């Protein structure tokens, strides 16, 4: 529901500059009550590189005026080197980014319209830095909400999974590369815009190259990973995400390891704020957030901390499809994490399938076609298109499969399934992918969870060790956390493969893995009476959307600004059935920005391929003002593979 009348009238400061000690100024857009000077309010900071002017205007319009209308100063700040802010951005989550945030929070707390209390919230990048800045303990920061983020930058981010390079690393690197080429808006920064823009273009890093040089969990990834010291966070934390998203695993870890007041919310959603995310149902996230902020920033007892620590969506079985408008299920709740009522249901891999009793397993080998994985969907779905895992039957048919008999009783799981295997491989480096599937009576296969392990990382990600071909190893593969139901008459299937393209990059050599035995541990949850007594979450409310006009395909005009923004992109990837060195991904992107006679064109291209010993990167960037080319750059790297 769109809300246009709020308890307090609001005004907007479209553009202001926050001064830092080194002379840099960061650009901010602020919504706040009109009477905030005489009646100061807490500030809520969202701190991003995505350009408040042209990048996040649509979602900002829905959220920030709503918060302001309920008695907060909602503040969107562009990170150094982005949007209308000064300086350069060198990488994601840099120390400089955190240092600047400490100064921003201190500045907010001293403004005449601020009560002195500050909260921080954000999704993805903004969720990451909310956690990271909380760990720096700025005195004015009283609480955070982190959405679709992670506590461990190596274990659960877009770059690697189980020590295997994700192809999403390429996609994200390509997007960020192009996004950082945007100029500031002359309407806000004046004649400085061109010098600021050219400085950014001439210092633009190829982010993907940096990430590929850190293939192990070294100090680079430990920086910004709050799991290194959970105790550093001393303010309350509300962690939010969805089962369809790529970042959900961090929520149980945060609930388990943090010692501060904390809550968790896991819905059916992909990567998005819960008031707009798909698959639905969407919920009134902004109302829920206000209850959190009122409690921790205004000292009002809203009852938010009297509720269970975790509220989660228990998803019913559904027909597999790469897109779902909504997912059936119900809300459940747990008072703590790990949940007190979880029981491990162990199944054994045997010659007769998955069985409750240990039995013989004749050694079985798996060497998957390099193309296996076409039904896997995106590592981090956004839920707006066909980017989720589809029917797994085709991939299952080319995998090593173990399956139960049809279930005579319903099974519900909550948490992370774990597979333990005794294996051997014929190559020093091999990947092993485990998929947990809910198989319908007609054979349709729904992926419930999955896990990936680069077997060279079997003893940890900090010091991988190549396998000795032929030697047996016991390996543990923890699958993604899930809340799901296996109905009566369905079967539980475990599918093993050595490839999963396009989800992950292939191993340096085609490898065969032999399985000698193994178990599946399911975290089984028994439904409780308390589930039915949960108060329902409210329906979504937002402020009015930003008015826009579709000019032509791929071009939208932000009516209020008179800015026309256009994007055309072409993404291709390929791998041959039997050649891991044939893997290639390429992204071409063309972006335009125009207002009257002012016209900007940015063209970027990145190509990634590999050999047995190296990852190969080539990239180009071309920028034009009007008809004149103002910058052209090229990058060409060969990056040695290190057990990846």
C-alpha positions as CSV (number, residue, x, y, z in Angstrom):
1,X,0.0,0.0,0.0
2,X,1.3,3.5,-0.9
3,X,1.1,6.0,2.0
4,X,1.2,9.7,1.3
5,X,0.1,11.1,4.6
6,X,2.4,10.6,7.6
7,X,2.3,11.5,11.3
8,X,4.9,14.3,10.6
9,X,5.2,16.5,7.6
10,X,8.6,16.1,5.9
11,X,11.0,18.1,3.8
12,X,13.9,17.0,1.6
13,X,17.4,18.3,1.4
14,X,18.2,17.0,-2.0
15,X,22.0,17.6,-1.9
16,X,24.3,18.6,0.9
17,X,28.0,17.9,1.6
18,X,29.4,16.3,4.7
19,X,33.0,17.5,5.3
20,X,35.7,15.0,6.3
21,X,38.9,15.8,8.1
22,X,41.1,15.2,5.0
23,X,39.1,17.8,3.0
24,X,37.0,15.3,1.2
25,X,33.3,16.0,1.1
26,X,30.7,13.3,0.8
27,X,27.3,13.9,-0.8
28,X,24.1,13.3,1.1
29,X,20.4,13.4,0.4
30,X,18.3,13.8,3.5
31,X,14.6,13.5,4.3
32,X,13.4,14.7,7.7
33,X,10.4,16.1,9.6
34,X,9.8,19.8,8.9
35,X,9.9,20.5,12.6
36,X,13.1,18.6,13.3
37,X,15.1,21.7,14.3
38,X,12.8,22.4,17.2
39,X,12.0,18.7,17.8
40,X,15.2,16.7,16.9
41,X,14.9,13.2,15.7
42,X,17.3,10.2,15.4
43,X,19.1,9.7,12.0
44,X,19.1,6.5,10.0
45,X,22.0,6.2,7.6
46,X,22.2,4.2,4.3
47,X,25.7,4.4,2.9
48,X,26.2,3.2,-0.7
49,X,28.3,3.5,-3.8
50,X,25.3,3.4,-6.1
51,X,24.6,7.1,-6.7
52,X,21.8,8.6,-4.8
53,X,21.0,10.8,-7.8
54,X,20.7,8.1,-10.6
55,X,21.3,4.7,-9.0
56,X,18.9,4.1,-6.1
57,X,16.3,6.9,-6.6
58,X,13.5,4.3,-7.1
59,X,13.9,2.4,-3.9
60,X,14.9,5.5,-2.0
61,X,11.6,7.1,-2.8
62,X,9.7,4.2,-1.3
63,X,11.6,4.0,1.9
64,X,13.3,7.2,3.1
65,X,10.3,9.5,3.0
66,X,8.3,6.9,4.9
67,X,10.9,6.8,7.7
68,X,11.1,10.6,7.8
69,X,7.3,10.9,8.0
70,X,7.5,8.7,11.1
71,X,10.0,10.9,12.9
72,X,13.4,10.1,11.6
73,X,16.1,11.8,9.5
74,X,16.6,9.4,6.7
75,X,20.1,9.9,5.2
76,X,21.4,8.5,1.9
77,X,25.2,9.1,1.5
78,X,27.3,8.4,-1.5
79,X,30.6,6.6,-0.6
80,X,33.8,8.4,-1.5
81,X,34.4,8.3,-5.3
82,X,30.8,7.7,-6.1
83,X,27.9,9.8,-7.2
84,X,28.5,13.5,-6.2
85,X,31.0,12.6,-3.5
86,X,34.7,13.6,-3.8
87,X,37.6,11.2,-4.1
88,X,38.2,7.8,-5.5
89,X,36.8,4.3,-4.7
90,X,39.6,1.7,-4.7
91,X,37.6,-1.4,-3.7
92,X,34.5,-2.7,-1.9
93,X,34.5,-2.4,1.9
94,X,37.9,-0.6,2.1
95,X,39.2,0.7,5.4
96,X,38.8,4.2,4.0
97,X,35.1,3.5,3.5
98,X,34.7,2.5,7.2
99,X,36.8,5.5,8.4
100,X,34.6,7.9,6.4
101,X,31.5,6.3,7.8
102,X,32.7,7.0,11.4
103,X,33.0,10.7,10.5
104,X,29.6,10.7,8.8
105,X,27.9,9.2,11.9
106,X,29.7,11.8,14.1
107,X,28.5,14.6,11.8
108,X,24.9,13.4,11.8
109,X,24.8,13.1,15.6
110,X,25.8,16.8,16.0
111,X,23.3,18.3,13.5
112,X,20.7,20.5,15.1
113,X,17.9,18.4,13.7
114,X,19.4,15.1,15.1
115,X,18.7,13.9,18.7
116,X,22.3,12.5,18.8
117,X,21.2,8.9,18.2
118,X,22.0,7.2,14.8
119,X,21.0,3.9,13.2
120,X,22.4,2.3,10.1
121,X,20.6,0.1,7.7
122,X,21.1,-1.2,4.2
123,X,20.8,-4.1,1.8
124,X,23.7,-6.0,0.2
125,X,26.6,-3.5,0.2
126,X,24.8,-1.3,2.7
127,X,24.1,-4.4,4.8
128,X,27.7,-5.3,4.7
129,X,29.0,-1.9,5.8
130,X,26.4,-1.6,8.5
131,X,27.9,-4.7,10.2
132,X,31.4,-3.5,9.5
133,X,30.9,0.0,10.9
134,X,29.1,-1.5,13.9
135,X,32.2,-3.4,14.6
136,X,34.1,-0.1,14.7
137,X,31.8,1.1,17.6
138,X,31.1,4.7,16.7
139,X,29.6,6.1,20.0
140,X,26.5,7.6,18.3
141,X,25.6,4.3,16.5
142,X,22.9,2.7,18.6
143,X,21.5,-0.1,16.4
144,X,21.6,-1.5,12.9
145,X,19.4,-3.4,10.4
146,X,21.4,-5.5,7.9
147,X,19.6,-7.0,5.0
148,X,21.0,-9.6,2.5
149,X,24.6,-9.4,3.8
150,X,27.3,-11.5,5.3
151,X,29.6,-11.8,8.2
152,X,32.2,-13.7,6.2
153,X,33.4,-12.1,3.0
154,X,35.1,-15.3,1.7
155,X,32.7,-18.0,2.8
156,X,29.4,-16.4,1.8
157,X,29.8,-13.6,-0.7
158,X,29.7,-13.3,-4.5
159,X,33.3,-14.2,-5.1
160,X,33.8,-17.9,-3.9
161,X,31.7,-20.7,-2.6
162,X,33.4,-23.6,-0.8
163,X,36.7,-22.4,-2.2
164,X,35.4,-22.6,-5.8
165,X,35.3,-19.4,-7.9
166,X,31.8,-18.3,-8.6
167,X,30.8,-17.0,-12.0
168,X,28.8,-14.4,-10.2
169,X,32.2,-13.0,-9.2
170,X,32.5,-12.1,-12.9
171,X,29.0,-10.7,-13.2
172,X,29.3,-8.5,-10.1
173,X,32.8,-7.3,-11.1
174,X,31.5,-6.4,-14.6
175,X,28.5,-4.5,-13.1
176,X,30.7,-2.6,-10.6
177,X,33.3,-1.8,-13.3
178,X,30.6,-0.1,-15.4
179,X,28.8,1.6,-12.4
180,X,32.0,3.3,-11.2
181,X,32.4,5.0,-14.6
182,X,29.4,7.3,-14.0
183,X,30.0,11.1,-13.7
184,X,28.6,13.3,-10.9
185,X,25.6,15.4,-12.0
186,X,26.7,19.0,-13.1
187,X,23.4,20.3,-11.8
188,X,24.6,19.5,-8.3
189,X,28.4,19.9,-8.4
190,X,28.7,22.6,-11.1
191,X,31.7,22.9,-13.4
192,X,33.8,20.5,-11.2
193,X,31.9,17.6,-12.7
194,X,34.2,17.0,-15.6
195,X,37.5,17.0,-13.6
196,X,35.9,14.7,-11.0
197,X,34.7,12.3,-13.7
198,X,38.0,12.1,-15.5
199,X,39.9,11.5,-12.3
200,X,37.6,8.5,-11.6
201,X,38.0,7.2,-15.1
202,X,41.8,7.5,-15.1
203,X,42.1,5.7,-11.7
204,X,39.4,3.1,-12.3
205,X,40.6,-0.3,-11.1
206,X,39.6,-3.6,-12.6
207,X,38.0,-4.9,-9.4
208,X,37.7,-8.5,-10.7
209,X,41.5,-8.7,-11.1
210,X,42.0,-7.9,-7.5
211,X,39.4,-10.4,-6.3
212,X,40.9,-13.2,-8.4
213,X,44.4,-12.6,-6.9
214,X,43.0,-13.6,-3.5
215,X,41.8,-17.2,-4.1
216,X,42.3,-18.3,-0.5
217,X,40.8,-16.8,2.7
218,X,43.7,-14.5,3.5
219,X,43.9,-11.2,5.3
220,X,42.2,-9.5,2.3
221,X,38.9,-11.3,3.0
222,X,39.3,-11.3,6.8
223,X,39.1,-7.5,6.6
224,X,35.5,-6.5,6.8
225,X,34.4,-10.0,7.9
226,X,32.8,-9.4,11.3
227,X,33.0,-13.2,12.1
228,X,36.7,-12.6,12.9
229,X,35.5,-11.0,16.1
230,X,31.8,-11.0,16.8
231,X,32.3,-9.4,20.1
232,X,33.5,-6.2,18.4
233,X,29.8,-5.5,17.7
234,X,28.2,-3.9,20.7
235,X,25.0,-2.4,19.4
236,X,21.7,-4.3,18.7
237,X,21.5,-6.1,15.3
238,X,18.4,-7.0,13.2
239,X,19.5,-9.4,10.4
240,X,17.1,-9.9,7.5
241,X,17.1,-12.1,4.4
242,X,15.4,-14.7,2.3
243,X,15.8,-18.4,1.5
244,X,16.0,-17.6,-2.2
245,X,18.8,-15.1,-1.7
246,X,22.6,-15.9,-1.8
247,X,23.3,-14.5,1.6
248,X,21.0,-16.2,4.1
249,X,23.6,-18.4,5.8
250,X,24.9,-15.4,7.7
251,X,21.7,-14.9,9.7
252,X,21.9,-18.1,11.8
253,X,25.6,-17.4,12.4
254,X,24.9,-13.9,13.6
255,X,22.1,-15.0,15.8
256,X,24.4,-17.8,17.2
257,X,27.6,-15.8,17.8
258,X,26.5,-12.2,18.6
259,X,26.1,-11.4,22.3
260,X,24.1,-8.2,21.8
261,X,20.3,-8.0,21.6
262,X,19.5,-9.4,18.2
263,X,16.7,-10.6,15.9
264,X,16.4,-12.4,12.6
265,X,13.9,-12.5,9.8
266,X,14.1,-15.0,6.9
267,X,11.3,-14.9,4.3
268,X,10.9,-16.7,1.0
269,X,12.5,-13.7,-0.8
270,X,15.4,-13.4,-3.2
271,X,17.8,-10.4,-3.1
272,X,15.6,-7.4,-2.1
273,X,14.0,-5.5,0.7
274,X,11.0,-7.6,2.1
275,X,8.4,-5.0,1.2
276,X,9.1,-5.4,-2.5
277,X,11.0,-8.7,-2.9
278,X,9.9,-11.7,-4.8
279,X,9.1,-14.5,-4.4
280,X,6.3,-13.3,-2.1
281,X,4.6,-12.9,0.1
282,X,6.0,-9.4,0.7
283,X,5.6,-8.0,4.2
284,X,5.4,-4.6,6.0
285,X,9.2,-4.4,6.5
286,X,9.1,-0.6,6.9
287,X,6.5,-0.9,9.7
288,X,8.6,-3.6,11.3
289,X,11.8,-1.5,11.0
290,X,10.0,1.4,12.7
291,X,9.2,-0.8,15.7
292,X,13.0,-1.7,15.9
293,X,14.1,1.9,15.5
294,X,11.5,3.3,17.9
295,X,12.8,0.8,20.5
296,X,16.5,1.4,20.1
297,X,16.7,5.0,18.9
298,X,13.8,6.6,20.8
299,X,13.5,4.4,23.9
300,X,9.8,3.4,23.2
301,X,8.8,0.0,24.3
302,X,7.3,-1.4,21.1
303,X,7.4,-5.0,22.1
304,X,9.8,-5.9,19.3
305,X,12.3,-7.4,21.7
306,X,9.6,-9.5,23.4
307,X,9.2,-11.6,20.2
308,X,11.1,-14.7,19.3
309,X,14.7,-14.2,18.2
310,X,14.0,-15.7,14.7
311,X,10.9,-15.6,12.5
312,X,11.3,-17.7,9.4
313,X,9.3,-18.8,6.4
314,X,8.7,-22.6,6.3
315,X,8.3,-23.2,2.6
316,X,5.9,-25.9,1.4
317,X,6.9,-28.1,-1.5
318,X,6.2,-26.4,-4.9
319,X,6.6,-27.3,-8.5
320,X,10.2,-26.4,-9.6
321,X,10.4,-23.3,-11.8
322,X,13.0,-20.6,-12.4
323,X,10.5,-17.9,-11.4
324,X,7.9,-17.8,-8.7
325,X,5.6,-14.9,-8.0
326,X,4.9,-16.3,-4.5
327,X,5.9,-19.4,-2.5
328,X,3.5,-21.2,-0.3
329,X,4.3,-21.8,3.3
330,X,3.8,-20.4,6.8
331,X,5.7,-18.3,9.4
332,X,7.4,-20.1,12.2
333,X,9.5,-18.8,15.1
334,X,12.4,-19.9,17.3
335,X,13.4,-18.4,20.7
336,X,17.1,-18.8,20.0
337,X,19.7,-20.1,17.5
338,X,20.5,-23.0,17.3
339,X,16.8,-23.8,17.8
340,X,16.2,-25.9,20.9
341,X,13.9,-28.5,19.2
342,X,16.0,-29.5,16.2
343,X,16.8,-33.2,15.9
344,X,19.3,-34.6,13.4
345,X,17.8,-37.2,11.1
346,X,20.6,-39.2,9.6
347,X,20.5,-41.1,6.4
348,X,23.2,-43.3,4.9
349,X,24.3,-43.5,1.3
350,X,23.9,-47.2,0.3
351,X,23.5,-49.4,-2.7
352,X,19.8,-49.2,-2.1
353,X,19.7,-45.4,-1.9
354,X,19.3,-43.1,1.1
355,X,18.4,-45.3,4.1
356,X,18.0,-44.9,7.8
357,X,20.3,-47.8,8.5
358,X,24.0,-48.2,7.5
359,X,24.5,-50.7,4.7
360,X,27.0,-51.5,2.0
361,X,27.9,-48.9,-0.7
362,X,29.8,-50.2,-3.7
363,X,32.3,-47.6,-4.6
364,X,30.9,-45.2,-7.2
365,X,32.7,-42.8,-9.4
366,X,31.4,-39.5,-10.7
367,X,32.9,-37.4,-13.5
368,X,30.3,-34.9,-14.6
369,X,30.0,-33.3,-18.0
370,X,31.3,-29.7,-17.8
371,X,27.8,-28.5,-18.8
372,X,26.0,-29.9,-15.8
373,X,24.3,-27.1,-13.9
374,X,22.1,-25.5,-16.5
375,X,19.1,-25.8,-14.1
376,X,21.0,-24.3,-11.1
377,X,19.9,-20.7,-11.6
378,X,21.9,-17.7,-10.3
379,X,24.0,-17.9,-7.2
380,X,22.2,-14.8,-6.0
381,X,18.7,-14.5,-7.6
382,X,17.0,-11.1,-7.6
383,X,13.6,-12.8,-8.1
384,X,12.4,-10.4,-10.8
385,X,13.1,-12.8,-13.7
386,X,13.8,-16.5,-14.4
387,X,17.0,-16.6,-12.3
388,X,16.1,-19.3,-9.8
389,X,16.8,-23.0,-9.8
390,X,14.5,-24.9,-12.1
391,X,13.5,-28.6,-12.4
392,X,16.6,-30.6,-11.5
393,X,15.8,-33.7,-13.5
394,X,18.2,-33.0,-16.3
395,X,21.1,-32.4,-13.9
396,X,20.1,-35.3,-11.7
397,X,20.2,-37.7,-14.6
398,X,23.9,-36.8,-15.1
399,X,24.8,-36.9,-11.4
400,X,25.5,-39.6,-8.9
401,X,22.2,-39.9,-7.1
402,X,20.9,-41.4,-3.8
403,X,17.3,-41.4,-3.0
404,X,14.9,-42.4,-0.2
405,X,11.7,-44.5,-0.7
406,X,8.5,-42.4,-0.9
407,X,8.0,-40.8,2.5
408,X,5.2,-42.1,4.7
409,X,5.5,-39.0,7.0
410,X,6.0,-35.3,6.4
411,X,9.5,-34.0,7.2
412,X,10.3,-30.3,7.9
413,X,13.8,-29.0,8.1
414,X,15.2,-25.8,9.5
415,X,18.9,-25.1,9.3
416,X,21.9,-26.5,7.3
417,X,21.9,-30.0,6.0
418,X,25.3,-31.7,6.2
419,X,26.8,-34.4,4.0
420,X,29.9,-36.3,5.1
421,X,31.6,-38.4,2.5
422,X,34.6,-40.7,2.2
423,X,36.1,-40.0,-1.2
424,X,39.1,-40.2,-3.4
425,X,40.0,-38.3,-6.6
426,X,42.3,-38.9,-9.5
427,X,43.4,-35.2,-9.7
428,X,45.0,-32.9,-7.1
429,X,42.1,-30.4,-7.5
430,X,38.5,-31.3,-7.9
431,X,35.1,-29.8,-7.1
432,X,32.3,-31.7,-5.5
433,X,28.7,-30.3,-5.6
434,X,25.9,-31.7,-3.4
435,X,22.3,-30.9,-4.2
436,X,19.4,-31.8,-1.8
437,X,16.2,-32.3,-3.8
438,X,12.5,-32.8,-3.1
439,X,11.4,-35.2,-5.8
440,X,7.7,-35.2,-6.7
441,X,5.8,-38.4,-7.4
442,X,5.9,-37.6,-11.2
443,X,9.7,-37.1,-11.1
444,X,9.9,-33.3,-10.9
445,X,12.9,-32.4,-8.8
446,X,12.9,-29.3,-6.6
447,X,16.3,-28.1,-5.3
448,X,15.9,-27.5,-1.6
449,X,19.5,-26.7,-0.8
450,X,23.0,-27.3,-2.1
451,X,26.7,-27.0,-1.1
452,X,29.9,-26.8,-3.0
453,X,33.4,-27.8,-1.9
454,X,36.7,-27.4,-3.8
455,X,38.3,-30.5,-2.3
456,X,41.6,-28.9,-2.0
457,X,39.9,-26.7,0.7
458,X,38.7,-29.8,2.6
459,X,40.6,-28.7,5.8
460,X,39.8,-25.0,5.5
461,X,40.1,-22.0,3.1
462,X,43.2,-20.4,4.5
463,X,45.8,-23.0,3.5
464,X,44.4,-25.3,0.9
465,X,46.3,-28.5,0.1
466,X,46.1,-30.4,-3.2
467,X,44.7,-33.9,-3.0
468,X,47.0,-36.9,-3.4
469,X,45.4,-38.8,-6.2
470,X,44.0,-42.1,-5.0
471,X,44.2,-41.3,-1.3
472,X,40.9,-41.5,0.6
473,X,39.7,-38.5,2.5
474,X,36.7,-37.8,4.8
475,X,35.1,-34.5,3.8
476,X,32.3,-32.5,5.3
477,X,30.1,-30.4,3.0
478,X,27.6,-28.1,4.8
479,X,24.7,-27.1,2.5
480,X,23.0,-23.8,2.6
481,X,20.5,-23.2,5.4
482,X,16.9,-23.9,4.5
483,X,13.4,-24.0,5.8
484,X,11.5,-26.5,3.7
485,X,9.0,-29.3,3.8
486,X,9.2,-32.8,2.2
487,X,5.6,-34.0,1.9
488,X,4.2,-37.5,2.2
489,X,4.7,-39.5,-1.0
490,X,7.7,-37.4,-2.1
491,X,11.3,-38.7,-1.9
492,X,14.5,-37.0,-0.7
493,X,17.3,-37.1,-3.2
494,X,21.0,-36.3,-2.8
495,X,22.8,-35.6,-6.2
496,X,26.6,-35.4,-6.4
497,X,28.5,-33.8,-9.3
498,X,32.0,-32.6,-10.1
499,X,30.9,-29.6,-12.1
500,X,28.2,-27.0,-11.8
501,X,28.4,-24.5,-14.7
502,X,27.5,-21.7,-14.9
503,X,27.3,-21.4,-11.1
504,X,31.0,-22.1,-10.6
505,X,34.2,-22.0,-12.6
506,X,35.4,-25.5,-13.6
507,X,38.4,-27.2,-11.9
508,X,41.8,-26.9,-13.7
509,X,41.4,-30.5,-15.0
510,X,38.5,-32.8,-15.5
511,X,38.5,-34.9,-12.4
512,X,36.8,-38.2,-11.3
513,X,35.7,-38.5,-7.6
514,X,35.0,-41.9,-6.2
515,X,32.6,-42.1,-3.3
516,X,33.1,-45.0,-0.8
517,X,30.5,-44.0,1.8
518,X,28.6,-41.2,3.4
519,X,25.8,-39.7,5.4
520,X,23.2,-37.0,5.1
521,X,22.2,-35.2,8.3
522,X,18.9,-33.3,8.1
523,X,18.0,-30.7,10.7
524,X,14.5,-31.8,11.4
525,X,12.0,-29.5,13.1
526,X,8.8,-30.5,14.7
527,X,5.9,-28.0,14.2
528,X,4.9,-26.3,17.5
529,X,1.7,-24.9,18.8
530,X,3.4,-21.5,19.2
531,X,3.7,-21.3,15.4
532,X,0.0,-20.9,15.0
533,X,-0.1,-18.2,17.7
534,X,2.4,-15.9,15.9
535,X,1.0,-12.4,15.3
536,X,0.9,-11.9,11.5
537,X,3.3,-9.5,9.9
538,X,1.6,-6.4,8.5
539,X,1.1,-5.9,4.7
540,X,3.6,-3.7,2.9
541,X,3.5,0.0,3.2
542,X,5.7,2.4,1.3
543,X,5.9,6.1,0.3
544,X,5.0,7.1,-3.2
545,X,7.2,5.8,-6.0
546,X,9.5,8.2,-8.0
547,X,7.7,9.3,-11.2
548,X,9.4,8.1,-14.3
549,X,8.7,7.8,-18.0
550,X,9.8,5.1,-20.4
551,X,11.3,7.0,-23.3
552,X,12.1,3.9,-25.4
553,X,13.4,0.4,-24.8
554,X,16.2,0.5,-22.2
555,X,15.8,4.2,-21.5
556,X,13.9,5.8,-18.6
557,X,13.5,9.4,-17.7
558,X,13.4,10.5,-14.1
559,X,10.8,13.1,-14.5
560,X,11.7,15.2,-11.4
561,X,15.3,15.5,-12.6
562,X,14.8,15.6,-16.4
563,X,17.5,12.9,-16.6
564,X,17.3,10.2,-19.2
565,X,19.2,7.0,-18.1
566,X,19.8,4.2,-20.6
567,X,21.4,0.7,-20.3
568,X,22.0,-2.0,-22.9
569,X,23.9,-5.1,-21.9
570,X,24.9,-8.3,-23.6
571,X,26.1,-11.2,-21.4
572,X,27.3,-14.5,-22.9
573,X,29.0,-17.6,-21.4
574,X,30.0,-20.9,-22.8
575,X,31.7,-24.2,-21.9
576,X,32.2,-27.3,-23.9
577,X,30.9,-30.7,-22.7
578,X,34.4,-32.2,-22.0
579,X,36.8,-29.3,-21.8
580,X,37.2,-27.3,-18.6
581,X,39.5,-24.9,-20.3
582,X,36.8,-23.8,-22.8
583,X,34.9,-21.8,-20.1
584,X,34.4,-18.2,-21.1
585,X,32.2,-15.4,-19.9
586,X,31.8,-12.0,-21.5
587,X,29.9,-8.9,-20.7
588,X,29.4,-5.8,-22.9
589,X,27.5,-2.8,-21.5
590,X,26.5,0.5,-22.9
591,X,25.2,3.2,-20.6
592,X,23.9,6.7,-21.4
593,X,23.0,9.7,-19.3
594,X,21.4,12.8,-20.9
595,X,19.7,16.0,-20.0
596,X,19.2,18.4,-22.8
597,X,22.5,19.0,-24.6
598,X,24.5,17.2,-21.9
599,X,25.1,13.6,-23.1
600,X,27.3,10.9,-21.7
601,X,28.1,7.5,-23.1
602,X,30.0,4.8,-21.3
603,X,31.0,1.5,-23.0
604,X,32.6,-1.3,-21.1
605,X,33.5,-4.9,-21.9
606,X,35.1,-7.6,-19.8
607,X,36.1,-11.1,-20.9
608,X,37.2,-13.9,-18.6
609,X,38.6,-17.3,-19.7
610,X,41.0,-19.8,-18.3
611,X,43.8,-22.3,-18.9
612,X,44.8,-25.1,-16.5
613,X,47.2,-22.7,-14.8
614,X,45.7,-19.2,-15.1
615,X,42.6,-17.1,-15.2
616,X,42.7,-14.7,-18.2
617,X,41.1,-11.2,-18.0
618,X,40.7,-8.6,-20.7
619,X,38.7,-5.4,-20.3
620,X,38.1,-2.1,-22.1
621,X,36.4,1.1,-21.2
622,X,35.4,4.0,-23.4
623,X,33.8,7.2,-22.3
624,X,32.3,10.0,-24.4
625,X,30.9,13.5,-23.7
626,X,28.7,14.4,-26.5
627,X,30.4,13.1,-29.7
628,X,33.9,13.5,-28.2
629,X,35.8,10.6,-26.7
630,X,37.3,11.7,-23.4
631,X,38.8,8.5,-22.1
632,X,39.7,5.0,-23.4
633,X,41.5,2.3,-21.3
634,X,42.4,-1.3,-21.7
635,X,43.4,-4.1,-19.2
636,X,44.9,-7.5,-19.8
637,X,45.9,-9.9,-17.0
638,X,46.9,-13.5,-16.6
639,X,46.3,-14.5,-12.9
640,X,47.9,-17.8,-11.7
641,X,45.4,-20.3,-10.3
642,X,46.1,-21.3,-6.7
643,X,44.2,-24.5,-5.9
644,X,41.2,-23.1,-7.7
